Amino acid sequence: MTEEVWFAVLPDGAGGPAAADVLRSGATEVVSHHSGRPWLVGSWPAGHVVTAAVGTARLAVIGRCPVTAGALTDRLRRVRDVTGAEDALAGLTGSFHAAVSAGGRVRVRGSASAVRRVFHARIGGVTVAASRADILASALGAPVDVRQLALRLLATPPPYPLADSRCLWRGVHAVPDGHGLLVEADGRATARRWWTPPSPELPPAQGADAVRQALAAAVGSCTADRKTVSSDLSGGMDSTSLCFLAARGPARLVTFRWESVDPANDDAAWAARATARLPGAEHVVPDRAGAPLWFSGMTSLDQAGDEPGVWVRDSAKLATLAGLMAARGSALHLSGGGGDELFAALPPYLHDVLRSHPWTVPGRVRRQRAGRPQPLWPLLRGLADRGTFSRWLTAWADHLAPDPANPPPAHLTSGTAWGTFTPMPPWATPAAVRAARSVLREVAAEAPEALAAQRGQHAALAGVRMCGHAFRQVDRAASALGLPYAAPFLDDGVIEAALSVRVADRGAPDRYKPVLATAMRGVVPDDLLARTTKGEYTADFYFALRRNRAALAELFNESRLARAGLLDTAALAANLARPHLPPDVIRALDTTLACEVWLRSAIRPPGG
């Protein structure tokens, strides 16, 4: 186990030192403002923070970024005040936070994808920002917000905009993704936008060139200055692309894959083709008989964090992977997270294609239904729908609890709607449903704008954010096991390039992930890019569930969610006893497990 990584950013004013004293018990590092007052406090490994100083100004890049202190200093010379910090950061690759101190003001921001987030709270009368909400909650002794926890039973993480500024602790707030926090010397703070999604206007060939350059740079930031890195190699296009790019870098490559229990899963065959073309890499595939299953070790799991994470069902697998890769010297593990959200045309894109290229819709609908079976009539109703995003949120709130007598309108539940119309778990108590509904209605009443006018672009952006939220929890858990994670597809430069491509061109009736496939020509062998299937792991899920059903029932015998009034344990037990769980119950089980495990260890001392 390693020390957990975190940092807090303090204002350059009289109240800063007192706030720093509250956080120092868990801190191992301190960086000062020009004034000598504490600026950054926290705990981080060597090389994780790169700082620069020019006159009274200070700039820090925190995370994965291959910039040197000298180069950062040159960039800082461009900055006249904190509001111009983005000029100094333009063109940097990787995934990182950035903080600047100048003229008595402080600014901090994360990444566009939500992999790097910023939270804030009032401590000692001033605003303190931090990379983790639980650090601030612990410093405040803040109680858990039960309404927000109920919302996580609905979806973990919640989709935009449900978690944009809301946290699971009272008194702790999130800075909306794409925004930074500006803190004045007296401790007042405001959120200001620093990133705006690109307009999807590039033709596919030009977009693919941009994706190739951005993804190569993202992977390059992973392999630079590291002797060994590891990567998933499932056989899918996302992880295969990462492995072939990583193999070009200076680091030794170790690949990893789990065996499926399903002989019909063709991931193994495609992965074997890829490994045969990567002779310089070491390939690790644990024996299936000795490999841990999903849901293993859940009763002894103790994992807190900013929010619940559905990764907890993978906790035993994650520990095994971390041990195997660390034993081979890996300093960083690459994941293909974000590839589906960016390059697989999500169903709402059909809504846009109908309006821009209507003659192509029949073929695209056939392909969509072949890959994601759904009734035709609701799909067609959804394509015709012109409702707003806030109207969709309101309708979702109205139909959180399944009611056969009052089903939601078909066009709001179709794959082309603004989002996924999921109900509360069948074991959620009436109090939990009321709590989640109240939050959803509050958000809808604010009439939030969609992330983009085109539903396909909105879906991609919302999916990237949810993926970023989830990935940062996996990274934290894996880092605590000694193996930090990276998701190059979620680096800002890759997101910018991928989402600049015209929405209609991200899907094709006869090709899978056409933009990524074009981008990787000359890097990945053509026959590997021709794959049109995706591995299916339903058999693995049910096999693991059968083996661990009793342990899961034991986990909920002393349920913290039940004590909080959110969970009906009898209804959950009845569902767990069913021989076959439908997809909506599987999803609900994942979110409920995540919330239960999180609630057991929600508050810890800083760094603990």
Secondary structure, DSSP 8 states (H G I E B T S, - for coil): -----EEEE--SSTTHHHHHHHHGGG-SEEEE-TTSSEEEEEE--TTSEEEEEETTEEEEEEEE----HHHHHHHHTT-SSGGGHHHHHTT--SEEEEEEEETTEEEEE--TTSSS--EEEEETTEEEEES-HHHHHHHHT--B-HHHHHHHHH-SS--TTTTSSB-SBTT-EE--TTEEEEE-TTS-EEEEE------S-B-HHHHHHHHHHHHHHHHHHHHTT-SEEEEE--SSHHHHHHHHHHTTSSSEEEEE----S-TT-THHHHHHHHHHT-TTSEEE---GGGS--TTTTGGG-----SS--GGGGGHHHHHHHHHHHHHTT-S-EE--TTHHHHHS--TTHHHHHHHH-GGGHHHHHHHHHHHS---HHHHHHHHH----HHHHHHHHHHTSS--TTS---HHHHSTTSSS------TTB-HHHHHHHHHHHHHHHHT----SSSSHHHHHHHHHHHHHHHHHHHHHHHHHHTT--EE-GGGSHHHHHHHTTB-GGGG-BTTBSSHHHHHHTBTTB-HHHHT-------HHHHHHHHHHHHHHHHHHTTT-HHHHTT-B-HHHHHHHHTSSS--HHHHHHHHHHHHHHHHHHT----TT-
